């Protein structure tokens, strides 16, 4: 893996983490008086389901990234300016989300989705497909973390495994982004 690809995966991981934290924080803040359980339990049903869930998350990130790429390409051709294309694509992607219009406070959900899609499109326009796909994968993977204070509970193993998966991808991308440089001290050597 090239050092720049590792750096783009790291940036995508950071953006995905920030987007998930922002969206979850808004949900918690708006419903502070309610008890809500986040996350998905599908990956907690066993090792095969965990693996299938994360393979599906990766396939979904690839699919969403490709659809986003071709949509923004079409919008840029239609509107001729990046900012108008990004706004149009954000509104279009928000309009096809069934969760937005099925909720009782759909206006808030639409605003959150438009912000999330605007950030993802900005990442797509500035950094490219790999960073966008990594961001989408990390956003979707954070929902599979089901952990609590009881680490012996039936769902804790999948939450720990998902956390280790996310950390291992991040550490591997960081290691590859260093290129030929050492982590501590030393100078970079140029290989020709």
C-alpha positions, 0 to 999 in steps of 0.5 A, a space after each residue: 500500500 502506498 503512503 498516500 493511500 494510508 494517509 487517505 484511509 487515516 483521514 477517512 477514519 478521522 472524518 468518519 469518527 467525527 461524523 458519527 460522533 456529531 450525529 450521535 451527539 445531536 441525537 442524544 442532545 435532542 432526546 436527552 430525556 429518553 433512554 435510547 439504545 444505539 447500535 446494531 445487534 446483527 453482528 452480535 449473533 456470532 462469528 459468521 454474522 459478525 464477519 458478514 456484517 462487516 463484509 456487507 459494511 465494506 460492500 456498502 461503503 464501496 457502493 455508496 462511494 461509487 454512487 456518490 462519485 458518479 452523482 457528483 460527476 453528473 452534478 458538476 456537469 449540470 451545475 458547472 460549479 463545485 459548491 452548487 453540485 455539492 449542495 445538490 448532491 447532498 439534497 438528493 442523497 438526503 431525499 432518498 433516505 427513508 429514515 429521514 421522512 419516516 421520523 416524527 422530526 424529519 426536519 432535524 434529520 434532514 438537516 443532519 443528513 445534509 450536513 453529513 453528505 456535504 462533508 462526505 462530498 467535500 472529502 470526495 472532491 478534495 481527497 478522492 474515493 479512498 478517503 470517502 469509502 474509509 469514512 463511510 466504512 467507519 461511520 457504519 462500523 461504529 454502529 456495530 460496537 455494542 459494549 457496556 460495563 459488563 464485558 462478560 455479556 453475550 454481546 460484548 465479544 462482537 463489540 470488542 472485535 469491532 473495536 479491535 478491527 477499527 483500531 487495527 485498520 487505523 494502526 495499519 493505515 498509520 504505519 503505511 502512511 509513514 512510508 520509509 520514515 521511522 516512527 521515532 527519530 531518524 530521517 526518511 530515505 528516498 528510494 529510487 
